[in-house]
Amino acid sequence: MRKFIIFILIAMLLFNGLINERELNKLDIVSCIGIDITDEGDYQVTVSVLNTKKEGSGSSEDKEQKDSNNKNIYVATNSSIQEALRSIVKSSSKRLYLAHLDIIMLSEEVTKQKDIMDIMDYFVRDYEGGNNFILTILKDKSAKEAMQILSKNSNEFAAEIKDTILTSHKYIGNVSKNTLSDDLREILQVGQEVVINSIELEEIKNESESKEEGKENKEEKEESTKKEESEKNYIYKLGKLVYFKDNKFGGYLEENDNRTHNILNNNIITTVAKINDKEDRIISEIISSDTSIKPQVKNGEYIVNIEQKLKGNITEVGENVEINKEEIINNLEEEFSELFKKYTLEYVDNCKNKYDADVIGFGNLFYRYKNKEYEKVKDKFYDEIYDNIKVNVNVEFDIINLGGVEKNWQ
C-alpha cells in the first residue's frame, strides 16, 4: 500500500509538469514592449516574446503570421495600448503574458507628444503584468526598429538590457534602477520631475569596412547608403538619463549630472571619482554616500541646504603621486569634497537654467516640509521662486583606505 501511494504521488508530480507545459504552450511570454506614435496619433505597439519552443517547432503558418524580420516580434497599432495588445491575437493563437516583462522601450517622439501617465496608464492598471520592469527611452530610433535589430542577436535581449542597467547602477552609478512603481512615485509627487534611462544603438563596422569607406567615390557611397538595415550589425549601450518636464520628454542630463542625480537621491551603491590626470591622477572608489536635503524659509528667502557625506578608497594613483603623510591625505579629502560640491552646484544650475525643470524636486521639499509657506506661493513657485532659491552645499569626504603598497616603497 505504501509503495502504491508513493507511485501515485510521483505520477501526480509528473503529470502536473505536463499540464504546466501545455499551459505554457498556450501563452506568449512577453519580455519587451516598445511604444511608438503614428502620424495619426495612434500607438504603435511592438512586442517581443520569448521563444519557449525548440528551433523548428510550431506550424509554418504560425511562423508566417509573425513579423517578417523576426518570428518573435509582433506589431499592432491602435488608439489605445490595450486594444493594440489584444489585437495581436489575430496573428498569434496564444495569449500575451506580461508577468515576466523586463523592459518597456519608448521612442522620443511618443514621449514628446503624449503624457507619460497616458502611456503608462494601462500598465499601472494591469493586475497581471506586475511592475518589476524598467522604462527606457530610445534615442534616434523607433522602438519597433530597435527591437527588430536587437532580436536578431538574442531573443532574450530585454533581460540582457535590464541586467546591464542594474550592473551599471551598482558599479558606475550613472543610470537609474527604478522600476515602474518607483517611477510612478516620482511622477505623482508634487513639485518633482521624473528621470528615465535611455538606450542607444551603435552600428558595428569591421576594420575592412572602415578602410573602404574612405576610398568610396560618390556613387559607391550612394549605393552603400541603400544597404538594408538587416545587413547591419548593432550593439546597444546605455545613454544619459532623460528628464521630463510636465510629464513629457524634456531632454538629456549632462554627463556628470547623471551620477550627481543619484547621489542627491541616495540612490547610489558605488562609483569612481578622479582628481587630476595621467601621471598626477588620483582615483577613488566611493563606497558610501549619504545626502540630506533640507528646505528653509528665512525672512522671505527660500533656501535649500544640501549635506553630503562620502567615503571612499584610493584605488589608483599616478607615478608622480605620493600619499605618505596625514597632511597629504587631508588635502586629498578636501579636494574630493570640493569636486563633489562643484558637481552638485553645476547640477543645480543646470536644472534651473539649462533644463528648466525641477528634476531634483525642490518644489516637493517645500511642499512636504514647509507646506505652510509653499501653499502661499504654489501658484507662482516656478515663475518667481524656483530660479531664486539659494542653495548651500557642504560635502564631507573621508578616505577610508589608501590601498595596496606604498607608492615609493624601498
Residue pairs with C-beta under 8 A, 6 or more apart in sequence:
24 52
25 52
25 53
25 94
26 94
26 95
27 94
27 95
27 96
27 97
28 47
28 49
28 92
28 94
28 95
28 96
28 97
29 49
29 50
29 52
29 97
29 100
30 47
30 48
30 49
30 50
30 96
30 97
30 98
30 100
30 101
31 48
31 49
31 50
31 100
31 101
31 102
31 103
31 156
31 157
31 158
31 159
32 47
32 48
32 101
32 102
32 103
32 104
32 105
32 147
32 157
32 158
33 45
33 46
33 47
33 48
33 85
33 98
33 101
33 103
33 104
33 105
34 45
34 46
34 47
34 48
34 104
34 105
34 106
34 107
34 138
34 142
34 143
34 144
34 146
34 147
35 43
35 44
35 45
35 46
35 81
35 104
35 105
35 106
35 107
35 110
35 119
35 143
36 43
36 44
36 46
36 107
36 109
36 110
36 142
36 143
36 144
37 43
37 44
37 107
37 109
37 110
37 113
37 114
38 44
38 77
41 79
41 113
42 77
42 78
42 79
43 77
43 78
43 79
43 80
43 81
43 84
43 110
43 119
44 75
44 76
44 77
44 84
44 142
44 144
45 75
45 76
45 77
45 78
45 81
45 84
45 85
45 88
46 73
46 74
46 75
46 143
46 144
46 147
46 148
47 73
47 74
47 75
47 76
47 85
47 88
47 96
48 72
48 73
48 147
48 151
48 155
48 157
48 158
49 72
49 74
49 96
50 72
50 100
50 155
50 156
51 71
51 72
51 155
62 92
62 93
63 71
65 91
65 92
66 72
66 73
66 74
66 91
66 92
67 73
67 74
67 75
67 148
69 148
69 152
69 230
70 148
70 151
70 152
72 151
72 155
73 147
73 148
73 151
74 88
74 91
74 92
75 144
76 84
76 85
76 87
76 88
77 84
78 84
78 87
80 122
81 119
81 121
81 122
81 123
82 122
85 96
85 122
88 96
89 95
89 96
97 128
98 126
98 128
98 129
98 130
99 128
99 129
99 130
101 129
101 130
101 132
101 133
101 158
102 133
102 134
102 158
102 159
102 161
102 162
103 133
103 134
103 136
103 158
103 161
103 162
104 123
104 133
104 134
104 135
104 136
105 136
105 137
105 138
105 143
105 146
105 147
105 199
106 119
106 135
106 136
106 137
106 138
106 143
106 196
107 137
107 138
107 141
107 142
107 143
108 137
108 138
108 139
108 140
108 249
109 142
110 119
110 143
111 119
111 137
111 242
111 244
111 248
111 249
112 248
112 249
113 248
114 248
115 247
115 248
116 187
116 194
116 244
116 247
116 248
117 187
117 247
120 135
120 180
120 183
120 184
123 129
123 131
123 180
124 131
124 180
124 184
131 179
131 180
131 181
131 184
132 179
132 180
133 162
133 179
133 180
134 162
134 165
134 177
134 178
134 179
134 180
134 197
135 178
135 180
135 183
135 196
135 197
136 161
136 165
136 196
136 197
136 198
136 199
137 196
137 197
137 198
137 199
137 242
137 249
138 146
138 198
138 199
138 201
139 198
139 199
139 200
139 239
139 252
140 200
140 201
141 149
141 201
145 229
146 199
146 201
146 236
147 157
149 201
149 229
149 232
149 234
150 157
150 161
150 201
150 234
150 236
151 157
152 230
154 160
157 236
161 199
161 236
164 236
164 238
165 175
165 176
165 177
165 197
165 238
166 177
168 174
168 175
168 238
169 175
169 176
169 177
169 262
169 268
169 269
170 269
170 270
171 269
171 270
171 271
172 259
172 271
172 272
173 259
173 262
173 263
173 268
173 269
173 270
173 271
173 286
174 241
174 258
174 259
174 262
174 271
175 197
175 238
175 241
175 258
176 195
176 196
176 197
176 241
176 262
176 267
177 267
178 186
178 196
183 194
183 196
186 192
186 193
186 194
186 195
187 194
187 244
187 247
189 361
189 364
190 363
190 364
190 367
191 358
191 361
191 362
191 363
191 364
191 365
191 366
191 367
191 381
192 358
192 359
192 360
192 361
192 363
192 364
193 243
193 244
193 245
193 250
193 357
193 358
193 359
193 361
194 243
194 244
194 247
195 241
195 242
195 243
195 244
195 253
195 261
195 359
196 241
196 242
196 244
197 238
197 239
197 241
197 242
198 238
198 239
198 240
198 241
198 242
198 252
199 236
199 237
199 238
199 239
200 236
200 237
200 238
200 239
201 234
201 235
201 236
202 234
202 235
202 236
202 237
203 232
203 233
203 234
204 233
204 234
204 235
205 213
213 224
216 224
239 252
240 252
240 253
240 254
240 255
240 258
241 252
241 253
241 257
241 258
241 261
242 249
242 250
242 251
242 252
242 253
243 250
243 251
243 252
243 253
243 355
243 357
243 359
244 250
244 357
245 355
245 356
245 357
250 355
250 357
251 355
253 261
253 350
253 355
253 359
254 346
254 347
254 350
254 354
256 343
256 346
256 347
257 343
257 346
257 347
257 350
259 268
259 271
259 343
260 343
260 344
260 346
260 347
261 347
261 359
261 360
262 268
263 271
263 289
263 291
263 308
263 340
263 344
264 291
264 293
264 306
264 344
264 347
264 360
265 291
266 289
266 290
266 291
268 286
268 289
270 285
270 286
270 287
271 285
271 286
272 283
272 284
272 285
272 286
272 315
273 283
273 284
273 286
273 312
273 336
273 339
273 340
274 281
274 282
274 283
274 284
275 281
275 282
275 284
275 332
275 335
275 336
275 339
276 282
276 318
278 318
279 318
279 319
279 320
279 321
280 318
280 320
280 321
281 316
281 317
281 318
281 321
282 314
282 316
282 317
282 318
282 321
282 323
282 332
283 314
283 315
283 316
283 317
284 312
284 313
284 314
284 315
284 336
284 399
285 312
285 313
285 315
286 310
286 311
286 312
287 311
287 312
287 313
287 400
288 309
288 310
288 311
288 312
289 308
289 309
289 310
289 311
290 308
290 309
290 310
291 306
291 307
291 308
291 309
292 306
292 307
292 308
293 304
293 305
293 306
293 307
293 360
293 365
294 304
294 305
294 307
294 365
294 369
295 302
295 303
295 304
295 305
295 362
295 365
295 366
295 369
295 370
296 302
296 303
296 304
296 305
296 370
297 303
297 366
297 370
297 373
301 390
302 366
302 373
302 385
302 388
302 389
302 390
303 389
303 390
303 391
303 392
304 362
304 365
304 389
304 390
304 391
304 392
305 392
305 394
306 344
306 391
306 392
306 393
306 394
307 394
307 396
308 340
308 341
308 344
308 393
308 394
308 395
308 396
309 395
309 396
309 398
310 336
310 337
310 340
310 395
310 396
310 397
310 398
311 397
311 398
311 399
311 400
312 336
312 397
312 398
312 399
312 400
313 399
313 400
313 401
313 402
313 403
314 323
314 332
314 399
314 401
314 402
314 403
315 403
317 323
317 407
319 407
321 407
322 328
322 407
322 408
323 329
323 332
323 402
323 407
324 406
324 407
324 408
329 399
329 402
332 399
333 397
333 398
333 399
334 397
336 397
336 399
337 395
337 396
337 397
338 395
340 395
340 397
341 393
341 394
341 395
344 393
344 395
345 391
345 393
347 360
348 360
348 391
348 393
351 357
351 358
351 359
351 360
352 386
352 387
352 389
353 387
358 364
358 382
358 386
362 386
362 389
363 374
363 381
363 382
363 386
366 373
366 374
366 381
367 374
367 378
374 381
377 384
377 385
